[in-house]
Amino acid sequence: MFHVGSGSLSRTMFPILVMIDQHQTLFKAAMNTETSRTEQTVTLRMEMTMCFPLLLLICSLCTAKLQTESDNHIIPLGDQTEAERREPTNAADQQQRCTQDIHAVLREMSASLAEQRVEIRHLQRENEVQAAQLREQKIEVEKLKQQLQAQTAELISIKARTNVTENQVEALKRDEEAQTAELISIKARTDVTENQVEALKRDGEVKQVAFSASLLASGGGDIGPFNTHTLLVFRHVVTNIGNAYNPNTGFFIAPVRGAYHFELHIYGPGHASHPSGALLFKNGEHICTAYEHQPSYQVKSSNGVTLLLEVRDVVSVSLWSNCV
């Protein structure tokens, strides 16, 4: 006869259910983790592969334990009571219920394993899709790398060309500054040249200098004698080209630097004590003289000189002292 304790099945099934719950919790945690699905799939397969033999081993141990406890409770036939005769029937019922519970647990485990296989296949497909996407992303990254390298090379080339352009701009700036300085110098020389041209024009305009003048417009008359040299003012102007001679003062003022030719012509009565003579002065300095002396009849004399005059040099003629 076999006898099974009433708490044996519950104590045996509790670790099994705890282990099943632990594996289901572990599977759900693995399912919720999205960062490393391939590793989760491999780990889940290993755990499920180890779980099923372990469950079978636990069930076998449970049956063996029931058999051992039944053997340990064998009672001599003479000592059996009516209640003890009914215990084999209860033990058989309990063993049958235990077997049914184990079958139910196994069916649940089979259904759970089927669901997990479906989920694993789904994860595998997702992993394949993600792997394909990852390969595409790698290809795209390589393309981006190549584009970046090309852009970097282009930037280096642009920078080199920019440096060359900057150097050229600096050279052009220096050339422009040199040209500006040269233009300023040319302009200054041009201004000087223009001034010189203007001066030459003025010189050309005033180079035509000539005058002719006399003491009297017509007729005759005596001037002098004076006891000192006396300035002669030729008020009757015949020609005064360039207006260099002033008939009010009797001075000829040189308008430009140049060579000027002057001639003196005098005419007077012969006199025993008063000769006829005139003096030509340059800036107050005596240059030449026209002079004649005879006691009777008429006298005349002429003289000429060419002078190099500077601008504003003054030429004048004076009557010799004690001359007529």
LONU-761031 format. One line per field, with one value per residue: residue number from 1; x, y, z of N, C-alpha, C, CB in turn. Coordinates in steps of 0.001 Angstrom, whole numbers, plus 500000, padded with zeros to 6 digits. Glycine has a CB too. Example, Ala and Ser with C-alpha at 12.3 -4.5 7.8 and 13.67 -1.06 7.14 Angstrom:
BEGIN
i: (1_2)
nX: (513190_512850)
nY: (494310_497750)
nZ: (507800_507080)
caX: (512300_513670)
caY: (495500_498940)
caZ: (507800_507140)
cX: (513200_512900)
cY: (496700_500030)
cZ: (507800_507870)
cbX: (511308_514084)
cbY: (495527_499402)
cbZ: (509046_505725)
END
This chain:
BEGIN
i: (1_2_3_4_5_6_7_8_9_10_11_12_13_14_15_16_17_18_19_20_21_22_23_24_25_26_27_28_29_30_31_32_33_34_35_36_37_38_39_40_41_42_43_44_45_46_47_48_49_50_51_52_53_54_55_56_57_58_59_60_61_62_63_64_65_66_67_68_69_70_71_72_73_74_75_76_77_78_79_80_81_82_83_84_85_86_87_88_89_90_91_92_93_94_95_96_97_98_99_100_101_102_103_104_105_106_107_108_109_110_111_112_113_114_115_116_117_118_119_120_121_122_123_124_125_126_127_128_129_130_131_132_133_134_135_136_137_138_139_140_141_142_143_144_145_146_147_148_149_150_151_152_153_154_155_156_157_158_159_160_161_162_163_164_165_166_167_168_169_170_171_172_173_174_175_176_177_178_179_180_181_182_183_184_185_186_187_188_189_190_191_192_193_194_195_196_197_198_199_200_201_202_203_204_205_206_207_208_209_210_211_212_213_214_215_216_217_218_219_220_221_222_223_224_225_226_227_228_229_230_231_232_233_234_235_236_237_238_239_240_241_242_243_244_245_246_247_248_249_250_251_252_253_254_255_256_257_258_259_260_261_262_263_264_265_266_267_268_269_270_271_272_273_274_275_276_277_278_279_280_281_282_283_284_285_286_287_288_289_290_291_292_293_294_295_296_297_298_299_300_301_302_303_304_305_306_307_308_309_310_311_312_313_314_315_316_317_318_319_320_321_322_323_324)
nX: (500852_500440_501202_500640_501725_499632_500603_502602_502366_501695_503995_505826_504957_505104_507807_508086_506123_507055_509496_508614_507208_509380_510887_509045_508845_511492_511570_509670_510970_513154_511857_510995_513238_514912_517319_519253_518360_519074_520931_519171_517399_519016_519757_517238_516499_518389_517687_515068_515574_517022_515134_512992_513984_514670_512215_511010_512716_512114_509451_509772_511224_509282_507356_508872_509310_506773_506366_508338_507524_505188_506153_507456_505404_504221_502083_501685_499584_497964_497731_496234_493623_490179_490086_492666_492673_491380_493196_494991_493341_492865_495446_495972_494156_495172_497647_496808_495573_497794_499261_497536_497614_500267_500257_498559_500110_502235_500916_500270_502867_503705_501991_502852_505494_505071_503934_506137_507948_506750_506944_509702_510360_509164_510770_513162_512607_512240_514807_516224_515159_516027_518753_519085_518328_520361_522573_521961_522079_524779_525879_524880_526150_528808_528649_528092_530457_532274_531265_531755_534541_535093_533991_535640_538117_537459_537001_539576_540868_539455_540210_542941_542855_541633_543606_545550_544141_543830_546510_546983_545196_546379_548781_547739_546677_549041_550192_548251_548515_551129_550711_548915_550538_552364_550634_549963_552463_552832_550685_551487_553803_552566_551009_553071_554151_551966_551844_554275_553773_551723_553190_554998_553202_552367_554831_555209_553211_554060_556564_556768_557817_558130_558947_558610_559414_559199_560416_558909_555867_555766_557461_559887_562067_563715_565331_566604_569609_570396_571677_572166_572000_569072_565987_564525_561355_559680_557036_555551_554392_555101_555061_554113_554389_553322_553232_555313_556680_556277_554693_554217_556012_558436_559850_561073_559980_561009_559069_559494_562128_564898_566658_567169_567153_568307_568194_569546_568800_569846_569384_570492_571080_574117_576423_578569_579192_577449_577048_575418_573864_572949_572106_571951_570380_570416_568516_569320_572016_574642_574843_575304_576186_575017_576497_577454_579336_579664_580463_578738_576049_574041_573786_574062_573612_574005_573475_573612_572580_572529_570824_570719_567968_566319_563158_561205_563340_564589_564788_566013_566285_568364_568959_572105_573943_574113_573703_572085)
nY: (498814_502350_505514_508905_512057_514872_517465_517212_517446_520146_521345_520479_521487_524238_525295_524779_526394_528892_528959_528933_531362_533043_532633_533496_536179_536959_536565_538459_540782_540623_540906_543530_545055_547004_547610_545600_543282_540969_539627_539146_537324_535055_534498_533967_531698_529852_529784_528762_526314_525100_525170_523405_520624_520755_521069_518637_516990_517784_516981_514207_513724_514436_512402_510225_510859_510680_507953_507015_507988_506571_503992_504221_504366_501855_499627_497029_494262_493223_495331_497289_499621_500360_502921_503197_501366_502747_504612_503976_504366_507134_508057_507216_508783_511308_511126_510900_513374_514966_514213_515097_517831_518302_517674_519722_521942_521433_521631_524359_525344_524450_525901_528453_528285_528012_530497_532044_531147_532175_534881_535046_534454_536688_538660_537924_538514_541267_541887_541191_543065_545378_544918_545069_547739_548853_548163_549669_552185_552209_552208_554659_556275_555882_557039_559654_560144_560070_562237_564226_564096_564871_567446_568543_568437_570158_572498_572922_573372_575664_577372_577521_578744_581076_582165_582621_584455_586501_587208_588122_590262_591849_592390_593796_595955_597107_597735_599525_601533_602329_603201_605242_606987_607521_608739_611004_612217_612575_614288_616467_617153_617678_619862_621656_621723_622763_625242_626204_626191_628060_630226_630350_630928_633421_634641_634399_636023_638477_638748_640120_642971_646333_649757_653169_656528_660114_663386_665625_666057_667229_669756_672056_672692_673732_671969_672167_673991_671924_671880_669370_665816_665077_663428_662294_662438_660827_661781_661694_659018_656807_654087_651343_648447_645827_647428_648141_650458_653422_656344_658341_658294_657863_655548_652374_649180_645936_643296_640550_638180_638716_639642_642979_645681_648934_652264_655569_658766_661980_665501_668798_672433_674022_675145_677233_676849_674898_671622_668884_666094_662774_660288_656734_654648_651717_650354_652519_652571_653830_653231_653733_656505_659223_661779_665102_667996_671209_674546_675966_675945_672946_670022_666489_663146_659628_656493_653070_650069_646659_644927_642450_641827_641303_640286_643116_644818_648190_650663_653796_657201_660026_663592_664984_666740_670326_670281_670716)
nZ: (500000_499317_500619_500565_501625_502477_501958_500081_497218_496855_497891_496033_493515_493848_493607_490866_489626_490464_489164_486512_486439_486882_484544_482628_483391_482914_480143_479295_480112_478465_476053_476194_476011_473692_472693_472261_470540_469192_470876_472988_471846_471412_474070_475161_473761_474738_477476_477369_476258_478289_480290_479729_479894_482602_483809_483185_484636_487254_487426_487241_489575_491388_491050_491788_494440_495463_495192_496912_499410_499637_499883_502275_504059_504478_506051_508397_507669_509644_511362_510188_509993_509397_508348_507463_505442_503520_502680_500485_498305_498437_498073_495481_494157_494706_493430_490801_490471_490732_488498_486503_487015_486400_483682_482830_483440_481728_479279_479353_479361_476854_475171_475902_475040_472301_471710_472403_470505_468208_468788_468881_466217_465104_466254_465064_462370_462639_463474_461171_459399_460693_460517_457749_457406_458924_457362_455084_456262_456940_454380_453530_455385_454591_452072_452878_454251_452111_450647_452546_452672_450045_450095_452054_450735_448644_450102_451080_448660_447849_449924_449424_446891_447709_449353_447419_445879_447774_448092_445517_445517_447495_446177_443997_445392_446351_443878_443002_444921_444334_441715_442253_443715_441673_439849_441325_441410_438658_438176_439695_438293_435905_436602_437121_434583_433202_434411_433562_430841_430757_431643_429550_427555_428393_428238_425514_424667_425632_424571_422308_422401_421990_421513_420616_421051_421537_422580_421831_420049_417534_415557_417014_419816_422836_425473_428604_429466_432413_435711_436749_436063_434319_434281_431309_429943_427600_426152_423873_422355_419876_419141_421179_421861_423815_425983_427726_428137_430020_429458_431270_433345_432133_432299_431225_431810_432127_430991_430792_431132_429071_426012_425175_422905_422728_421406_421039_419857_419298_418819_418370_418794_417761_420173_421995_424685_425661_425237_423444_424819_426007_428488_429064_431376_433418_435817_437360_436885_434917_431485_428665_426359_424349_422599_421560_420519_419324_418320_416601_414139_413564_415696_416043_417368_417868_419528_420586_422379_423475_425919_428534_430219_433318_434681_435459_435478_435127_432667_431656_430347_430598_430540_429951_432393_432136_429461_426266)
caX: (500000_501195_500604_501258_501338_498732_501315_503736_502135_501770_505401_506557_504510_505416_509051_507890_505400_507954_510483_507909_506994_510667_511261_508146_509275_512745_511250_509026_512009_513959_511049_510847_514537_515004_518657_520079_517374_519721_521436_518015_516844_519913_519641_515917_516514_519161_516933_513929_516117_517395_513970_512125_514512_514619_510837_510804_513450_511362_508271_510228_511565_508024_506749_509708_509082_505484_506554_509156_506703_504228_506883_507801_504192_503620_501607_501362_498201_497183_497523_495448_492252_489288_490476_493923_492406_490913_494277_495492_492437_493130_496783_495852_493469_496107_498654_496157_495423_499142_499603_496716_498169_501532_499897_498031_501266_502994_500177_500499_504249_503771_501369_503749_506651_504635_503859_507492_508570_506204_507562_511115_510412_508882_511991_514168_512279_512570_516272_516668_514825_516942_520084_519078_518368_521702_523474_521674_522623_526235_526170_524621_527234_529988_528446_528269_531893_532902_530881_532475_535931_535127_533778_536855_539111_537030_537258_541024_541178_538914_541056_544189_542575_541364_544894_546175_543395_544191_547846_546844_544552_547389_549689_547024_546611_550349_550328_547371_549128_552256_550164_548352_551663_552884_549684_550122_553694_552584_549806_552295_554635_551668_550689_554251_554242_550916_552271_555332_553139_551061_554229_555502_552185_552473_556080_554996_552373_554768_557869_556716_557924_558821_558348_559304_558837_559978_560086_557865_555092_556172_558099_561149_562093_564921_565186_567868_570446_570187_572957_572309_571354_567616_565240_563739_560099_559239_555588_554933_554647_554769_554724_554345_553910_553563_553008_556387_557122_555276_554945_554025_557205_559628_560561_560760_560084_561059_558008_560019_563584_565293_567607_566476_568042_567897_568926_569331_569047_569707_569591_570490_571793_575495_576581_579971_579366_576479_576988_574180_574184_571942_572657_571008_570598_569720_568357_570105_573428_574940_575227_575914_575957_574999_577047_578060_579569_580301_580014_577734_575234_573240_574548_573252_574408_573225_574176_572716_573105_571644_570937_569992_567175_565464_561808_561071_564470_564122_565688_565576_567208_568471_569721_573356_573960_574658_573535_570783)
caY: (500000_503611_506638_510190_513156_515835_518695_516911_517972_521618_521742_520147_522333_525657_525715_524739_527598_530045_528954_529331_532811_533726_532598_534389_537560_537182_536687_539754_541823_540555_541424_544984_545719_547183_548039_544473_542211_539727_538944_538673_536127_533921_534182_533374_530315_529021_529593_527870_524967_524560_525124_522255_519422_520937_520819_517184_516397_518062_516106_512843_513691_514484_511065_509328_511186_510098_506515_506763_508212_505462_502836_504444_504273_500504_499242_495585_493971_492994_496575_498233_499905_500624_504205_502999_500643_503690_505534_503766_504994_508581_508298_507075_509979_512454_510963_511193_514826_515540_513980_516008_519192_518380_517763_521071_522864_521181_522224_525806_525612_524253_527068_529600_528104_528312_531960_532591_530885_533166_536171_534968_534621_538097_539401_537641_539318_542664_542009_541188_544381_546364_544682_545658_549192_549210_548120_550859_553349_552178_552670_556097_556918_555875_558084_560948_560304_560436_563620_565093_564167_565703_568836_568992_568720_571369_573631_573166_574005_577032_578155_577811_579772_582325_582724_583168_585668_587547_587688_588930_591522_592660_592886_594833_597138_597766_598349_600691_602596_602855_603966_606481_607889_607952_609705_612265_612833_613039_615458_617601_617577_618267_621218_622488_621918_623706_626581_626628_626506_629353_631261_630500_631647_634833_635133_634549_637191_639731_638797_641162_644243_647386_651094_654327_657735_661351_664407_666494_665419_667844_671056_672082_673325_673470_671424_672365_673091_671767_671699_667947_664899_665219_662348_662699_661698_660872_661717_661384_657597_656409_652658_650787_647055_645183_648432_648108_651843_654262_657735_659269_658285_657781_654302_651124_648072_644679_642374_639185_638115_638610_640634_644170_646617_650334_653256_656978_659711_663352_666580_670071_673552_674173_676184_677222_676397_673846_670527_668074_664734_662010_659106_655605_653999_650449_650265_653611_652445_654403_652192_654316_657955_659849_663112_665873_669398_672138_675897_676552_675055_671929_668828_665275_661998_658386_655377_651943_649012_645498_644563_641285_642329_640422_640817_644324_645748_649515_651394_655204_658118_661337_664656_665238_668063_671458_670010_671067)
caZ: (500000_499234_501340_500157_502513_501830_501530_499188_495866_496857_498053_494800_492406_494075_492908_489411_489216_490677_488074_485288_486525_486702_483128_481893_483685_482186_478719_479062_480215_477235_474951_476307_475759_472241_472282_471787_470340_468735_472066_473767_471194_471695_475503_475393_473259_475668_478715_477135_476031_479593_481182_479491_480567_484045_484223_483140_485750_488487_487432_487544_490991_492146_491006_492594_495843_495844_495312_498111_500595_499739_500388_503680_504875_504418_507399_508457_507340_510851_512103_509412_510399_508260_507719_506745_504209_502500_502284_499111_497332_498458_497488_494025_493646_494748_492375_489526_490358_490504_487086_485699_487164_485638_482260_482574_483418_480495_478162_479405_478934_475402_474539_476103_474153_470928_471599_472430_469199_467268_469093_468485_464757_464836_466590_464038_461186_462942_463468_459776_458833_461267_459946_456402_457583_459385_456201_454274_456961_456781_453014_453501_456138_453724_451061_453540_454495_450843_450355_453472_452222_448833_450506_452737_449694_447937_450989_451076_447371_447885_450818_448711_445884_448421_449756_446208_445527_448732_447735_444308_445905_448159_445140_443255_446245_446311_442552_442944_445711_443563_440596_442795_443975_440377_439291_442057_440917_437285_438261_440145_437167_434907_437058_436875_433134_432817_434837_432647_429558_430923_431669_428184_426790_428745_427654_424079_424439_425930_423923_421279_423116_421215_421674_420025_421663_421372_423577_421292_418999_416268_415740_417712_421122_423615_426831_429311_430259_433853_436390_437105_435119_434449_433613_430148_429796_426200_426287_422585_422080_418511_419222_422531_421821_425103_427035_428716_428398_430671_429036_432387_434199_431311_432609_430537_432776_431374_431434_430852_431002_427678_425458_424680_422204_422900_420594_421382_418767_419816_417829_419083_418160_418188_421193_422417_426078_426039_424275_423434_425267_426789_429170_429235_432674_433741_437272_437958_436528_433610_430545_427464_426182_423009_422946_420471_420925_418369_418689_415697_413313_414253_416084_416279_417796_418085_420189_420864_423241_423724_427334_429062_431336_434094_434859_436267_435357_434683_431760_431506_429657_431285_429884_430652_433046_431379_428030_425689)
cX: (500890_500445_501377_500771_500531_499466_502413_503552_502277_503207_506198_506202_504922_506738_508892_507212_506263_508959_509843_507670_508291_511065_510342_508522_510547_512488_510611_510044_512881_513203_510983_512141_514768_516430_519509_519190_518027_520262_520289_517452_517693_519786_518322_515867_517259_518372_515763_514411_516499_516180_513159_512709_514459_513221_510541_511507_512698_510132_508659_510556_510307_507372_507533_509496_507765_505621_507318_508329_505674_504903_507195_506584_503490_503303_501296_499869_497362_496859_496640_494051_491442_489669_491732_493711_491938_492025_494831_494599_492671_494470_496731_495169_494410_497166_498059_495985_496760_499546_498815_497242_499456_501233_499369_499168_502057_502276_500362_501905_504387_503166_502265_504965_506282_504546_505249_508219_508078_506856_509031_511258_510135_510105_513077_513900_512600_514078_516813_516388_515784_518358_520176_519134_519749_522706_523253_522244_524140_526635_525979_525716_528512_529870_528661_529738_532607_532558_531625_533935_536056_534944_534997_537943_538757_537277_538741_541428_540693_539774_542367_543972_542303_542661_545608_545494_543730_545573_547790_546211_545553_548374_549033_546907_547939_550576_549480_547953_550305_551764_549561_549454_552249_551959_549789_551369_553507_551708_550590_553174_553783_551287_551858_554374_553189_551285_553363_554752_552433_552078_554797_554496_552258_553747_555920_554164_553144_556150_557907_556643_558727_558151_559252_558623_559784_559554_558934_557132_555498_556850_559410_561028_563368_564548_566564_568458_570049_571544_573181_571689_569854_566927_564421_562514_559620_557728_554902_555335_554191_554304_555025_553755_554302_553401_554077_556883_555961_555551_554742_555272_558489_560429_560076_561021_559984_559972_558501_561535_563932_566290_566821_567524_567466_568797_568539_569677_568791_570014_569499_571260_573263_575637_577999_580151_578413_576445_575607_574561_573063_572589_571572_571400_569793_569727_569244_571577_573639_575469_575941_575513_575900_575388_577652_578202_580295_579704_578921_577030_574462_574145_573568_574199_573469_574105_573147_573389_572052_571899_570154_569278_566419_564099_561853_562368_563977_565217_565122_566685_567185_569302_570982_573327_574685_574609_572151_570414)
cY: (501239_504672_507898_511272_514202_517080_518439_517533_519485_522078_521467_521097_523800_526089_525719_526008_528840_530141_529384_530834_533574_533757_533475_535853_537906_537357_538038_540888_541836_541118_542947_545730_545779_547457_546915_543258_540903_538937_538400_537379_534903_533500_533481_531931_529393_528749_528629_526435_524307_524366_523835_520961_519549_520650_519320_516493_516598_517159_514668_512709_513697_513098_510090_509583_510602_508594_506188_506938_507095_504228_502989_504309_502912_500051_497743_495359_493806_494255_497562_498367_500154_501903_504043_502205_501592_504609_505243_504421_506488_508902_508188_508292_511189_512349_511269_512691_515501_515386_514918_517445_519357_518491_519153_522093_522687_521764_523753_526172_525455_525446_528303_529508_528420_529825_532582_532334_531894_534532_536190_535142_536078_538969_539173_538460_540799_542899_542030_542535_545441_546187_545265_547180_549659_549185_549334_552121_553400_552671_554180_556869_556968_556945_559470_561220_560746_561877_564607_565239_565038_567180_569398_569329_569994_572615_573970_573863_575450_577927_578511_578895_581124_582992_583345_584475_586814_588106_588565_590280_592442_593233_593995_596119_597890_598439_599612_601858_603212_603699_605288_607494_608423_608981_611058_613002_613387_614287_616689_618117_618222_619689_622166_622793_622908_625128_627119_627008_627853_630487_631496_631238_633141_635444_635362_635770_638496_639784_639872_642531_645217_648724_652129_655582_658918_662360_665290_665768_665952_669178_670944_672805_672952_672934_671549_673733_673065_671487_670262_667104_664923_664130_662923_661811_661890_660668_661393_659957_657291_654951_652176_649364_646372_646118_648381_649512_652646_655719_658752_659368_658293_656510_653183_649997_646768_643738_640936_639274_637955_639687_641771_645108_648031_651235_654679_657837_661111_664350_667913_671168_673603_675336_676071_676629_675267_672763_669870_666638_664109_660725_658016_654873_652674_650312_651299_653568_652970_653308_652794_655796_658296_661326_663751_667336_670121_673534_676466_675455_674034_670721_667655_664128_660802_657352_654274_650875_647899_645005_643267_641739_641191_641084_641983_645132_647048_650177_652807_656011_659471_662314_664935_666648_669094_671218_670448_670057)
cZ: (500000_499998_500970_501106_501767_501344_500540_497824_495839_497014_496793_493678_492599_493431_491404_488937_489394_489552_486768_485293_486311_485242_482291_482134_482931_480701_478410_479148_478973_476055_474982_476022_474267_471779_471731_471586_469895_469910_472911_473168_471501_473143_475804_474905_474225_476940_478524_476906_477348_480494_480996_480077_482076_484570_484219_484297_487054_488577_487782_489013_491847_492201_491865_494073_496331_496060_496585_499367_500771_500303_501866_504590_504740_505841_507376_508312_508601_511596_511369_509992_509160_507558_506902_505487_503121_501997_500898_498079_497276_497822_495987_493428_493621_493662_491016_489343_490097_489051_486189_485783_486365_484157_481918_482501_482145_479292_478147_478935_477429_474670_474670_475197_472710_470717_471554_471114_468158_467502_468693_466980_464374_465132_465552_462775_461428_462926_462043_459110_459358_460734_458542_456483_458029_458240_455303_454925_456863_455400_452921_454239_455314_452647_451665_453852_453233_450463_451256_453071_450983_449187_451229_451739_448938_448785_451042_449790_447344_448777_450143_447663_446541_448861_448566_445812_446475_448431_446491_444625_446597_447152_444327_444074_446228_444965_442448_443733_444964_442392_441069_443087_442674_439732_439988_441575_439512_437295_438705_439012_436079_435290_436812_435394_432652_433214_433914_431290_429631_430943_430279_427306_427078_428170_426162_423759_424633_425289_422833_421969_422241_421485_420997_420537_421452_422421_423122_420184_417626_416567_416485_419037_421866_425001_427478_428993_431744_434487_436869_436002_435385_433624_432478_430038_428370_426179_424971_422193_420674_418496_420644_422591_423131_426272_428125_429057_428961_430288_430143_433265_433395_431552_431670_431536_431996_431874_431578_430754_429528_427280_424815_424036_422302_422013_421016_420163_419317_418676_418571_418342_418627_419154_421746_423803_426487_424960_424305_423830_426104_427318_429275_430511_432751_435257_437982_437624_435107_432687_429329_427326_424693_423212_421686_420940_419787_418592_417801_414920_414175_414559_416269_416631_418033_418793_420486_421715_423367_425141_427628_430324_432019_434237_435850_436352_434710_433827_431577_430804_430378_430424_430700_431231_432157_429874_427598_424631)
cbX: (499035_501417_500619_500905_502573_497627_501900_503916_500743_500902_506034_506264_502990_505469_510211_507058_504101_508689_511113_506564_506390_511762_511230_506680_509498_513714_510315_507891_512882_514375_509638_510354_515717_514102_519364_521234_516334_520856_522302_516910_516750_521379_519758_514829_517168_520496_516421_513097_517340_518402_513073_511889_515948_515049_509851_511305_514855_510938_507565_511453_512460_507048_506675_511193_509093_504417_507292_510375_505998_503608_508169_508427_503229_504586_500321_501856_498114_497902_498841_495378_492176_487837_490688_494938_491368_489776_495404_495609_490971_493097_497819_495071_492228_496789_499232_494799_494792_500196_499331_495248_498436_502431_498845_497022_502181_503217_498668_500277_505234_503044_499987_504194_507193_503263_503063_508283_508261_504659_507423_511733_509389_507681_512500_514186_510782_511996_516912_515975_513365_516942_520404_517820_517313_522153_523261_520155_522198_526774_525261_523251_527490_530177_527030_527446_532503_532460_529366_532376_536477_534030_532546_537354_539218_535542_536741_541809_540540_537449_541321_544744_541377_540466_545773_546103_541884_544144_548799_546009_543344_548127_550125_545631_546241_551471_549925_545979_549586_553142_549106_547546_552750_553064_548255_550207_554839_551916_548640_553162_555415_550407_550322_555529_554080_549583_552777_556377_552140_550230_555354_555822_550781_552443_557226_554331_551174_554901_558215_555485_558604_558805_558145_559290_558567_559797_561305_558457_553596_554946_557175_562205_560860_565776_564664_568868_571903_569157_573045_571636_571927_567147_564320_564583_559012_559973_555061_555364_553922_555987_555531_553694_554504_554928_551632_557546_557667_555298_554049_552831_557188_560491_560343_561621_558960_562454_556845_559424_564179_564079_568577_565691_568227_567990_568634_570195_568134_570675_568521_571078_571081_576405_575501_580533_579171_575046_578090_573467_575472_570669_573195_571027_570184_570415_568701_569953_573903_575966_573993_575490_577082_573550_578139_577188_580409_580086_581171_578388_576127_571992_575373_572371_575229_572688_574899_572229_573491_571890_570418_570961_566193_566089_560831_560613_565637_563755_565836_565233_566815_569132_568860_574572_574656_576092_573755_570799)
cbY: (500004_504052_506400_510561_513802_516240_519396_515406_517568_522210_521010_518713_522238_525936_524796_523509_527742_529933_527561_528572_533183_533045_531163_534139_537751_536021_535553_539982_541603_539119_540837_545347_544969_548316_548666_544148_542642_540037_539895_539762_536332_534283_535462_534200_530254_529696_530935_528357_525025_525477_526342_522085_519155_522357_521562_516612_516998_519551_516145_512472_514876_515508_510550_509500_512701_510387_505962_507703_509569_505143_502635_505823_505385_499471_500085_494966_492719_492071_497219_497800_501114_500698_505297_502305_499552_504528_505471_502277_504704_509113_507307_505798_510293_512544_509542_510491_515397_514863_512514_515955_519506_517141_516696_521476_522636_519674_521861_526325_524672_522956_527346_529684_526665_527646_532546_531992_529439_533272_536490_533624_533680_538568_538993_536137_539150_543062_540853_540060_544770_546261_543175_545214_549633_548262_546817_551014_553333_550760_551948_556403_556175_554491_557983_561002_558998_559472_563796_564551_562765_565255_568940_567926_567539_571274_573333_571844_573214_577027_577392_576538_579357_582066_581645_582148_585393_587004_586506_588189_591254_591839_591740_594336_596744_596754_597352_600338_602058_601708_603142_606192_607172_606747_609170_612007_611821_611926_615192_617203_616382_617410_621210_621794_620578_623314_626549_625519_625402_629368_630871_629127_631110_635007_634149_633318_637157_639909_637430_640949_644050_647066_651447_654278_657514_661944_665267_667824_665638_668042_671992_672731_672927_674755_669902_671260_673501_670612_672642_667630_663441_666639_661598_662630_662176_659781_663021_662422_656674_656603_651814_651713_646277_644597_648231_647258_652517_654071_658089_658834_657077_658972_653897_650947_648157_644012_642411_638279_636940_638684_639972_644901_646201_650763_653048_657398_659407_663593_666508_669881_674897_674370_676042_678625_677566_674453_669485_668106_664749_661666_659490_654620_654965_649186_648836_653590_650964_655564_651394_653519_658788_659708_662998_665776_669477_671662_676824_677560_674319_671498_669086_664908_662336_657807_655856_651327_649582_644338_645721_640065_643407_640111_639704_643957_645113_650426_650651_655842_658286_661168_665953_665054_667973_671732_668507_672491)
cbZ: (501230_497757_502895_498659_503139_502789_502716_499039_495359_497984_499236_494371_492258_495567_493283_489003_490016_492031_487916_485154_487880_487525_482603_482308_485197_482414_478284_480077_481467_476941_475006_477686_476466_471800_473436_472794_469308_467745_472902_473818_469670_471377_476349_474696_471857_476013_479229_475922_475098_480273_480937_477993_480132_484425_483300_481811_485851_488543_486060_486697_491356_491512_489561_492240_496048_494768_494087_498151_500504_498364_499601_503855_504489_503706_507831_509784_506482_511752_512401_507950_511363_508717_508781_507624_504440_503056_503289_498807_497683_499893_498046_493662_494511_496123_492389_489440_491627_491416_486689_486163_488649_485911_481901_483676_484640_480292_478258_480826_479653_474995_475167_477568_474255_470632_472773_473590_468730_467418_470581_468924_464062_465671_467974_463702_460816_464306_464257_458995_459169_462789_459916_455618_458602_460496_455396_454067_458424_457013_451981_454120_457457_453078_450456_454827_455013_449727_450522_454893_451936_447835_451405_453712_448715_447563_452392_451239_446212_448391_452114_448047_445014_449637_450395_445041_445549_450164_447506_443261_446831_449209_444214_442854_447683_446591_441453_443479_447071_443052_439858_444072_444784_439445_439404_443582_440932_436442_439235_441351_436592_434746_438551_437385_432400_433457_436296_432483_429159_432210_432635_427577_427115_430266_427916_423517_425366_427433_423328_420319_424529_419679_423198_418446_423191_419948_423875_420772_419234_415315_416475_416860_421938_423741_426824_428947_430129_434170_437565_438488_435249_433987_434613_428852_430832_425323_426827_421479_423106_417570_418153_423649_420580_425133_427662_428206_427098_432232_427885_433233_435106_431558_434109_429213_433891_431500_430455_429708_431848_426792_424408_425854_420706_424427_419075_422629_417508_421054_416647_420460_418486_416988_422343_422391_427012_426246_424570_421998_426076_425905_430599_427983_433843_433045_437765_439434_436647_433733_430102_426195_426884_422295_424089_419147_422267_416864_418667_414721_412294_413379_417405_415011_419094_416719_421523_419563_424652_422672_428230_429357_430855_435488_435355_437657_434516_435918_430361_432916_428136_432715_429728_429705_434445_431806_427712_425093)
END
